[in-house]
Amino acid sequence: PGLKWFPSYTVLFNGLLGNSTQNEFTTIVLPVLYLIIFLASILLNGLAVWIFFHIRNKTSFIFYLKNIVVADLLMTLTFPFKIIQDSRLGPLHFNFFLCRYSTVLFYANMYTTIVFLGLISIDRYLKVVKPFGDSRMYSITFTKILSACVWVVMAFLALPNLILTNEYPTKKNIDDCIKLKTPLGVKWHEAVIYINTCMFVAVLIVLIGCYIAISRYIYKSSKQFISSSSRKRKHNQSIRVVVAVFFTCFLPYHLCRIPFTFSHIDKLLDDSAHKILYYCEEMTLFLSACNVCLDPIIYFFMCRSFSRRLFKKSNMRTRSESIRSLQSIRRSEVRIYHEYTDV
């Protein structure tokens, strides 16, 4: 059987699925899907890196986006190894490399992206609801320190999983990453699962809270006949994009993981339920991987500097720029008309 991205449950599914169905799904469908998002991610995130390279770190928002690009690219680099493994093209000991390095890198960068999406929502909330708060919260120096702390924490959680996966691979243990870990490595692995789950729930609450707070603030402003600026409305639209991407990519996977996270629930399920959960786990994990292709949508719709640079490089103009130029032409025509009639 092929090694799964949640390898500790591989043995659980052995024998539960029909061979033909399992072979077609794991060796054909999944590799093709991951190959598609791998190529798309390289193209989109490569373009994003090129554009962000020409944009200065003027705001904390831009700096957070740059960190997400790095996390997405690192996550993308793990896709070829999953494609090789699911296609059964790699040697037997290739599983050991996948367990020790590729899988750890995949999850570490996935949760790094999740944390930065949470920080972006907080940044949008502060810019709209509390624009005159503590100046240190808005400084680029504070943003860089906070971002560095995120990477340090995620590396601290990931490195023990890498180091403690050092058991000698054999035919008996090569298909289950848990068996390749030391006893301390197994405990650390379980602890990291709970930490990552709590991290996801915390970011989910932050996202929903910030979205509600921003929407209520803009609604109250308009209700009190206070013209809310277009910039604040754009912040509201931008956090909608973040919430949509977050719910599409990460929520289904974490809901599917609930039976696995709580072992007493898992024991109550029969074989048919396990089959369904197997497919759900694989497809929702694929949705999580699709995040690397959806994040560039956030850059385009939320970051004005990014969209301007993109259109500038492609000798095109944004819709807003076209409207502004058209309005300026009309104002000029009106001014000339009045000057003519005055004469």
C-alpha positions in Angstrom: 0.0 0.0 0.0 1.1 3.5 -0.7 2.2 5.9 2.0 -0.5 8.5 2.9 0.1 12.1 4.0 -1.4 11.1 7.3 0.8 8.0 7.5 -0.1 7.0 11.1 -3.4 5.7 9.7 -2.2 3.9 6.7 -2.4 0.5 8.4 -5.9 1.2 9.4 -7.0 1.4 5.8 -5.1 -1.6 4.5 -7.6 -4.2 3.4 -10.6 -1.9 3.8 -10.6 -0.8 0.1 -10.9 -2.9 -3.0 -7.6 -3.3 -4.7 -8.7 -1.9 -8.1 -10.5 1.1 -6.6 -7.6 1.9 -4.3 -5.0 1.5 -7.1 -6.9 3.8 -9.5 -7.5 6.4 -6.8 -4.0 6.5 -5.3 -1.8 5.7 -8.3 -3.7 7.6 -11.0 -6.2 10.2 -9.8 -4.2 11.7 -6.9 -0.9 12.0 -8.8 -2.6 13.7 -11.7 -4.4 16.1 -9.4 -1.2 17.0 -7.5 0.7 17.3 -10.8 -1.8 19.9 -12.0 -1.6 22.1 -8.8 2.2 21.7 -8.7 2.6 23.1 -12.2 0.0 25.9 -11.5 1.6 26.8 -8.2 5.1 27.0 -9.8 3.7 29.4 -12.4 1.5 31.5 -10.1 3.9 31.7 -7.1 6.9 32.2 -9.4 5.1 35.2 -10.8 4.2 36.4 -7.3 7.9 36.2 -6.2 8.9 38.2 -9.3 6.3 40.9 -8.6 6.9 41.1 -4.8 10.7 41.4 -5.5 9.9 44.8 -7.0 7.6 45.9 -4.2 9.1 47.5 -1.1 7.9 46.4 2.4 5.8 49.6 2.9 3.1 48.0 5.1 2.8 45.0 7.4 0.2 43.6 5.0 2.7 43.3 2.1 5.2 41.7 4.4 2.8 39.1 5.6 1.9 38.3 1.9 5.6 37.8 1.1 5.9 35.3 4.0 2.9 33.4 2.6 4.6 33.2 -0.8 7.6 31.6 0.8 5.5 29.1 2.7 3.5 28.2 -0.4 6.7 27.6 -2.5 8.2 25.4 0.2 5.0 23.5 0.4 4.9 23.1 -3.4 8.3 21.5 -3.4 6.9 18.6 -1.5 4.3 17.7 -4.2 6.7 15.9 -6.6 7.6 13.5 -3.8 4.0 12.7 -3.1 3.4 12.2 -6.9 6.3 9.8 -7.1 5.2 7.9 -4.0 1.5 7.6 -4.9 2.5 6.5 -8.4 4.7 3.8 -6.9 7.6 4.9 -9.0 10.1 5.4 -6.1 12.2 2.7 -4.4 11.2 1.1 -1.1 13.4 3.3 1.0 11.9 6.4 -0.7 9.1 6.2 1.9 11.7 6.9 4.7 12.7 10.1 3.0 9.0 11.1 2.6 8.3 10.4 6.2 11.3 12.2 7.6 11.5 15.3 5.4 8.7 15.8 2.8 5.7 15.2 5.0 7.1 17.3 7.9 7.8 20.2 5.4 4.3 19.9 4.0 2.5 20.3 7.3 4.9 22.9 8.7 4.3 25.2 5.8 0.6 24.6 5.7 0.2 25.7 9.3 2.6 28.6 8.7 0.3 29.8 6.0 -2.7 29.4 8.3 -1.1 31.6 10.9 -0.2 34.3 8.5 -3.8 34.4 7.1 -4.8 35.0 10.7 -2.3 37.8 11.1 -3.6 39.4 7.8 -7.2 39.4 9.2 -6.0 41.1 12.4 -4.1 43.7 10.3 -7.3 44.4 8.3 -9.2 44.8 11.5 -6.7 47.2 13.0 -6.6 49.3 9.8 -10.4 49.7 9.7 -11.7 49.6 13.2 -8.7 51.0 15.2 -6.7 53.0 12.7 -5.3 55.3 15.5 -4.2 52.6 17.9 -0.7 51.9 19.2 1.7 52.9 16.5 4.1 50.0 17.3 1.4 47.6 16.1 1.5 49.2 12.7 5.3 49.5 12.3 7.1 47.3 9.8 9.8 46.5 12.5 7.1 44.9 14.7 5.8 43.0 11.7 9.2 41.6 10.9 9.8 40.5 14.5 6.4 38.9 14.7 6.9 37.1 11.4 10.3 35.8 12.5 8.7 34.4 15.7 6.1 32.5 13.6 8.8 30.8 11.6 10.9 30.0 14.7 7.9 28.5 16.4 6.9 26.4 13.4 10.5 25.2 13.0 10.6 24.3 16.7 7.5 22.1 16.2 8.8 20.5 13.0 12.4 19.8 13.7 11.8 17.1 16.4 9.5 15.2 14.0 12.4 15.3 11.5 15.1 14.3 14.0 13.1 11.6 15.9 12.1 9.8 12.7 15.3 7.8 12.7 14.4 4.1 13.1 16.0 1.8 10.5 13.5 1.2 7.7 12.4 -2.4 7.0 9.6 -4.0 5.0 7.5 -4.2 8.2 7.7 -0.5 9.1 8.4 1.3 5.9 4.6 1.8 5.1 3.9 3.5 8.5 5.7 6.7 9.5 4.8 6.2 13.1 6.8 3.0 13.2 9.8 4.9 11.9 9.7 7.2 14.9 11.3 6.7 18.3 8.9 6.5 21.4 9.6 10.1 22.1 9.0 10.9 18.4 5.6 9.3 18.6 4.6 11.4 21.7 5.9 14.6 20.0 4.0 13.7 16.8 0.8 13.4 18.8 1.4 16.6 20.7 2.1 18.5 17.4 -1.2 17.3 16.0 -3.1 18.7 19.0 -1.1 22.0 18.8 -1.8 22.4 15.1 -5.5 21.7 15.6 -5.7 24.3 18.4 -3.8 26.7 16.2 -6.3 26.2 13.4 -9.3 26.7 15.7 -7.7 29.9 17.1 -7.1 31.3 13.6 -10.7 30.3 12.6 -12.1 32.2 15.5 -9.9 35.3 14.8 -11.0 35.3 11.1 -14.7 35.1 11.9 -14.4 37.7 14.7 -12.4 40.2 12.5 -14.8 39.7 9.6 -17.9 40.3 11.8 -16.2 43.3 13.5 -15.2 45.0 10.2 -18.7 44.4 8.7 -20.5 45.8 11.7 -18.2 48.8 11.8 -18.8 49.7 8.2 -22.6 49.0 8.5 -22.9 51.3 11.6 -20.9 54.0 9.8 -23.2 54.0 6.7 -26.3 53.8 9.0 -25.2 56.9 10.8 -24.8 58.7 7.5 -21.1 58.7 7.8 -19.6 58.0 4.5 -17.2 55.1 4.9 -14.2 55.5 2.7 -13.7 53.3 -0.3 -10.5 52.0 1.3 -12.4 50.7 4.3 -14.9 49.0 2.0 -12.0 47.4 0.2 -10.6 46.1 3.5 -14.0 44.5 4.1 -13.9 42.9 0.7 -10.4 41.7 1.1 -11.0 39.9 4.4 -14.0 38.2 2.6 -11.4 36.8 0.2 -9.3 35.5 3.0 -12.2 33.9 4.8 -13.4 32.3 1.5 -9.9 30.8 0.8 -9.5 29.7 4.4 -12.9 28.0 4.6 -12.5 26.3 1.1 -9.0 24.9 1.7 -8.5 24.2 5.4 -11.9 23.8 7.1 -13.0 20.6 5.3 -9.7 18.9 6.1 -9.8 19.7 9.8 -13.4 18.6 10.1 -12.4 15.3 8.5 -9.6 14.8 11.0 -11.9 14.9 14.0 -12.4 11.1 14.1 -8.6 10.5 13.8 -7.7 13.1 16.4 -10.1 11.6 19.0 -9.3 7.8 19.0 -12.5 6.9 21.0 -14.6 8.2 18.1 -12.5 6.3 15.6 -13.1 3.0 17.4 -16.9 3.4 17.0 -16.7 3.5 13.2 -17.2 0.4 11.0 -15.3 -0.5 7.8 -17.6 1.3 5.5 -17.2 4.5 7.5 -13.5 4.1 7.4 -13.6 3.8 3.6 -15.6 7.0 3.4 -13.2 8.8 5.8 -10.2 7.6 3.7 -11.5 9.2 0.6 -12.6 12.3 2.5 -9.2 12.7 4.2 -7.4 12.4 0.9 -9.6 14.8 -1.0 -9.8 17.4 1.8 -6.0 17.2 2.1 -5.9 17.9 -1.6 -8.1 21.0 -1.0 -5.6 22.1 1.6 -2.8 21.7 -1.0 -4.8 23.8 -3.4 -4.2 26.7 -1.1 -0.9 27.3 -2.9 -2.9 28.2 -6.1 -5.6 30.2 -4.4 -3.3 32.5 -2.4 -2.3 34.4 -5.5 -5.9 35.4 -5.8 -5.5 37.1 -2.4 -2.4 39.0 -3.7 -4.2 40.2 -6.7 -7.5 41.4 -5.1 -6.1 42.6 -1.8 -2.8 44.1 -2.6 -3.0 47.2 -4.8 0.7 47.4 -5.3 0.7 43.8 -6.5 -2.1 44.3 -9.1 -0.6 47.6 -10.3 2.9 46.0 -10.8 1.3 43.1 -12.6 -0.6 45.2 -15.0 2.3 47.6 -15.4 4.6 44.7 -16.5 2.0 43.4 -18.9 1.4 46.9 -20.4 -2.2 46.8 -19.1 -4.3 49.1 -16.9 -6.5 48.1 -14.0 -10.2 48.8 -14.2 -9.9 51.5 -11.5 -7.1 53.3 -13.4 -9.2 53.2 -16.6 -12.2 54.7 -14.8 -10.0 57.4 -13.2 -8.5 58.4 -16.5 -11.9 58.5 -18.1 -13.2 60.7 -15.3 -10.3 63.1 -15.7 -11.0 63.4 -19.4 -14.6 64.2 -18.8 -13.6 66.8 -16.2 -11.3 68.4 -18.7 -14.1 68.5 -21.3 -16.5 70.1 -18.9 -13.8 72.7 -17.9 -13.2 73.6 -21.6 -16.9 73.8 -22.3 -17.4 76.3 -19.4 -14.4 78.3 -20.5 -15.8 78.5 -24.0 -19.2 79.6 -22.9 -17.8 82.2 -20.5 -16.0 83.8 -23.4 
